[in-house]
Every structure is written in structure tokens, then in C-alpha cells.
């Protein structure tokens, strides 16, 4: 199952993508699919029809891994009735 991540690319706005597995820190690059802006619009520097993009580690500041719908359902939220 693909994980949704937010990539913080150096000197660019953050973008949203999917990854099959978390990247190996010792690799030179990692693979992403379904790349889009945070608002869902296409990323201007990626051509239409591109299925996968290989990002070099030196172009990425950090990666945020979003929780899946499955993980959200398994979390018990506490609330107080007022």
C-alpha cells in the first residue's frame, strides 16, 4: 500500500506524492508517484503523463509521512463532552 508523503524540495514549494516504501537513507535517490501540489494541481516542472519521478536526496530537505485512512481508524481519540 502506497504511503502519502509531503516532499520539501530545496528552493521549491512542498509537493505531495505517493511512495510504495519509505526511502533508504543510504541510496542516492528515491522514487515517487502521483506527484501534485498540496492543492491537488499539477506540478509545473513535471511533464504530463509522467508515472514516476526519481528525486536525488541532495534536493530534498525533509519528507513528511502522512498517516493512512487505515491508521486514522485505529487511533482512539479522547474527547470531553461539555
CORSULLIN-V63249 format. One record per residue. N is the residue number from 1. SS is DSSP state (H for helix, E for strand, L for the rest). OMEGA is omega in radians with two decimals (999 if undefined). Layout:
n & ss & omega
N & SS & OMEGA
N & SS & OMEGA
This chain:
n & ss & omega
1 & L & -3.10
2 & L & 3.08
3 & E & 3.06
4 & E & -3.11
5 & E & 2.99
6 & E & -3.14
7 & E & 3.07
8 & E & -3.10
9 & E & -3.12
10 & L & 3.10
11 & L & 3.09
12 & L & 3.01
13 & L & 3.11
14 & L & 3.13
15 & E & 3.13
16 & E & 3.14
17 & E & 3.06
18 & E & 3.08
19 & E & 3.08
20 & L & 3.12
21 & L & 3.06
22 & L & -3.06
23 & L & 3.08
24 & L & -3.11
25 & L & -3.12
26 & L & 3.12
27 & L & 3.11
28 & L & -3.09
29 & E & 3.04
30 & E & -3.03
31 & E & 3.08
32 & E & 3.06
33 & E & 3.06
34 & E & -3.08
35 & E & -3.11
36 & E & 3.05
37 & E & 3.14
38 & L & 3.13
39 & L & 3.09
40 & L & -3.14
41 & L & 3.12
42 & L & 3.09
43 & L & -3.00
44 & L & -3.08
45 & L & 3.07
46 & L & -3.08
47 & L & 3.06
48 & L & 3.09
49 & L & 3.12
50 & L & -3.11
51 & L & -3.13
52 & E & 3.06
53 & E & 3.08
54 & E & 3.14
55 & E & 3.02
56 & E & -3.12
57 & H & -3.07
58 & H & 3.10
59 & H & -3.06
60 & E & 3.11
61 & E & 3.09
62 & E & -3.10
63 & E & 3.04
64 & E & 3.11
65 & E & -3.12
66 & L & 3.11
67 & L & -3.12
68 & L & 3.08
69 & H & 3.13
70 & H & 3.12
71 & H & 3.13
72 & H & -3.13
73 & H & -3.08
74 & H & -3.13
75 & L & 3.10
76 & L & 3.10
77 & L & 3.08
78 & L & 3.12
79 & L & -3.12
80 & L & 3.09
81 & L & -3.06
82 & L & 999
